[in-house]
Amino acid sequence: MLIGEVARRSGVSARMLRHYESLGLLRPSGRTGSGYREYSGEDIRRIFHIESLRSLGLSLREIGRALDDPGFTPSALVDDLIRQTRERIAAETDLLTRLRRIDAAEPAGWEDVLQVVAVLQALGSKSPAARQRAALSAGDEVPVEALVEAVLRETEPNVAGALRWALARSGADGTALLAKGLDSPVAAVRERAVRCLAELAGDEPTAHLRDALAHPDAVVRGHAALALGTRGVADAIPVLVDMIVDGRNDTDAADALSVLASDTATADRIADGLVSRLGTGTRPGTPPGAGAGAGAAQRLHEVGRPAGHSTRGTTEAPARVRLTQSLADIPGGTASRALIELSQDADRAVAVTATYLLRLRDAQ
């Protein structure tokens, strides 16, 4: 078969076939009497093999090794091709994302385009100082998606704070994107997402923070509860009590509870929650469930707790002391009666703490 017919049937141009021959990749099996190249069936199969390997991204040199070296093993080469392809896809995806963000900014001219590009590049800089400057200077031209992506990947605390500020100042709705970050498999990303949501005002961020109270990640639950406590959302009480028991940001949790205890009913609910975790009985000889603890446990059962949170009493000494200390700033009769009971507690540290708090209460 002559070169023109081979080119027509294979789809490979005569020029490319000659190029393959010049590289030693393909050699026609024969020549006609007039000196024209003549290709055999085996030559045609080699052409198709060459084109197949080219479709995988192999260079012509690599194809020559693959076809002619009997000891050639393709696994390492294929692994390298996979890596190169992933890098290329990542680069193309990054470019597509950048183009979409430029389009979302609705630039009026090339100056606007260049400004958006400059900010986006700065947000992705390896320099924390450059990223922080970009966050502080970000204006309406920066799409909210870019700010959310930047804040969720940021590891430097100062830069992260600047990005959260920029996101809150932008007024754009990045709440849904941040909420998706709560489902990240990376714990650090989940924490960044909830911390950012905590700094956003409005009903939608508050709703997502309410949902986060039942999150399986205790860190997410804690940040959500602290934020909701400052917003006066009583649903955060059980998680805040859990934080005191577990010793996680317990001082902040106690402060949030004191802010929530602004009315008698809520103050009593908080006191009930704290006392119910102290365990049964406070005084030597007091029957289990008597005194402040019994009514508290019953009322807490009535108001309910989010799924996944324990209602068991705790007997660990450090936790009991923390719970007693947290009653200090809770007003109302329930907290006062609980402290009176606890001043007779078998645990001396609890009894001393409760006695001290009662004296402070009487002095006020």
FENQUI-V746039 format. One record per pair of residues at least 6 apart in sequence whose C-alpha atoms are under 7 Angstrom apart, sorted by the first residue. I is the first residue (numbers start at 1). J is the second residue. If there is no record, write none. Layout:
# FENQUI-V746039
I,J
I,J
This chain:
# FENQUI-V746039
1,38
1,39
1,40
2,37
2,38
2,39
3,14
3,37
3,38
4,14
7,13
7,14
20,26
21,27
25,64
28,37
28,38
28,39
28,43
29,38
29,39
29,40
30,37
30,38
30,39
31,37
31,38
32,38
50,63
53,63
65,72
66,72
101,143
102,113
102,116
104,143
105,141
105,142
105,143
107,113
116,141
116,142
119,134
122,130
122,131
122,134
123,131
123,134
123,150
124,131
125,131
128,159
131,159
132,159
132,162
135,162
135,163
135,166
136,162
136,166
138,166
140,170
144,172
144,174
145,174
147,163
147,167
148,174
148,178
151,160
151,163
151,164
152,189
152,192
152,193
153,189
154,160
164,196
168,199
168,200
175,197
175,205
178,193
178,197
179,193
179,208
181,189
181,190
181,193
182,190
182,193
182,194
183,190
184,190
190,220
191,219
191,220
194,220
194,223
194,224
195,223
197,205
198,224
198,227
209,224
212,220
212,221
212,224
213,221
213,224
213,225
213,239
214,221
214,306
214,307
215,221
221,239
222,239
222,243
225,236
225,239
225,240
226,253
226,256
228,236
229,236
229,256
229,257
229,260
230,256
230,259
232,260
234,260
237,257
237,270
238,305
240,253
241,273
241,274
243,249
243,250
243,253
244,250
244,253
244,322
244,323
245,319
245,323
246,319
254,326
258,329
258,330
261,267
261,330
264,332
267,330
267,331
267,332
268,332
268,334
269,300
271,327
271,330
271,334
271,335
272,296
272,297
272,299
272,300
273,296
273,300
274,323
275,293
275,296
275,338
276,293
276,296
276,297
276,313
277,312
277,313
277,314
278,313
278,314
278,315
278,320
278,323
279,313
279,314
279,315
280,288
280,289
280,293
281,287
281,288
281,289
281,290
282,341
282,342
282,344
282,345
282,346
283,341
283,344
283,345
283,346
284,346
291,341
292,337
292,338
292,341
320,350
321,349
321,350
324,350
324,353
324,354
325,353
327,335
328,357
339,354
339,358
342,350
342,351
342,354
343,351
343,352
343,354
343,355
344,351
345,351
